[in-house]
C-alpha cells in the first residue's frame, strides 16, 4: 500500500469487484478510456483481476480514499517492457472524486513506485484529443505531447483523434 495525503494506492481487493464491474460496464467511461464495454459479469471481473495480478507486463492498483479505503479509481501500467524500461499509463478517477487531489497524489506515488521499484524510466499514454481535461492534467505534470493519431479510435459510430504523451522519469 502506498499513501500520499488523502489518497491510497493498493492492490484490488475482493470488496472492489462491484466498483470494477460498474466501470467495465459503463459505456461513457469505457469510451473515455478508449476501451470497449465487455458486458462483464461479477465472475468475469474476478477473473480479469486475477489475470492482472499474474501478468508481468502490467500492474493495476486501486486508487482509494484514505478516510474509508473505498475505491474511487485505478491507475495502471500496461505493456511493460522491463528491458527498455517503459510502459503505457492509464488512470481513471470517479467524477465525484475530481478536484480533491487524488489524481495528482496517485500519479506522484505511482511514478515513484514505477521508478524506484519497477525500474521504469519512461511512461507513455494515449488520450482522446477531445479529453482536454485529461490532457491539461498530464501537461501540468510534465508530460510532453508528442503528437496525435488522426481518426485512430473508433467508437459510437465515428473515428476519434488521439494524443500521444510521454514522460521521462529519469534521463537514460
Secondary structure, DSSP 8 states (H G I E B T S, - for coil): -EEETTEEEE---GGGHHHHHHHHT-HHHHHHTT-------HHHHHHHHHHHHH-TT-EEEEEEETTT--EEEEEEEEEEETTTTEEEEEEEE-GGGTTSSHHHHHHHHHHHHHHHTS---EEEEEEETT-HHHHHHHHHTT-EEEEEEEEEEEETTEEEEEEEEEEESS--
